[in-house]
């Protein structure tokens, strides 16, 4: 048994973007059936997650009660008021639309790109990242069902604004007619949890000198989910806590198989 080489990196870490894309495509072609299997697994898990979220979609009364209680908890903790973050975007259409687009697109596009790269070049880190993502998502689904919470954008009486509804684009329709998503699943924020997991995984999997810039993704994601009125501070804290617990409980974090450790080149 050996300790996990968090700095392990291969030549892909320093290759030009075009070369990385070309080599990734070659890897996908050469391991096509494996790639399809992983894609099918992730798709199935996502569909189960979406179905589970919809199970809790009818808890509107409880969701609003929980949201008001959560705001009281944040006030007692003297956390920065989310409306102060929203004020950065209000009145600045370019910033507001950019935040809405980031919220709508970056969550999945960054996840897919990161997982594909890890699968092609760092299978050890891919398996660990995939497992932690599944664990985090499953824990989040359980919380969605047990504790539905209305997002800040649905509570204008507290000064919150639905940034997407005001400036666009919006990924959600009116809650009463939106049957494709559960809008009362604010706790925890998977946007923040996934962003943090992917950034840490990519930083661990490469020695590229710019790798620490990847922390900008979870930082921007946190700013965006608060600024758009989709999450509270405690949603982000809960996601980070769940991710930390999942990582601590994962045996590969402390003692991976020797065959899993990537050789240095």
Buried (B, 14 or more C-beta within 10 A) or exposed (E): EEEBBEEBBBEBBEBEEEEBEEBBEEBBEEBEEEBEEBBEEBEEBEEEBEEBBBEBBEBBEBBBBBBEEBBEEBEEEEBEBBBEBBBBBBEEEEBBBBBBBBBBEBBEEBBEEBBBBBBBBBBBBBBBBBBBBBBBBBBBBEBBBEBBBBBBBBBEEEEBBBBBBBBEEBBBEEBEEEEEBBBBBBBBBBBBBBBBBBBBBBBBBBEBEEBEEBBEBBEBBBBBBBBBBBBBBBBBBBBBBBBEEBBEEBEBBEEBEEEBBBEEE
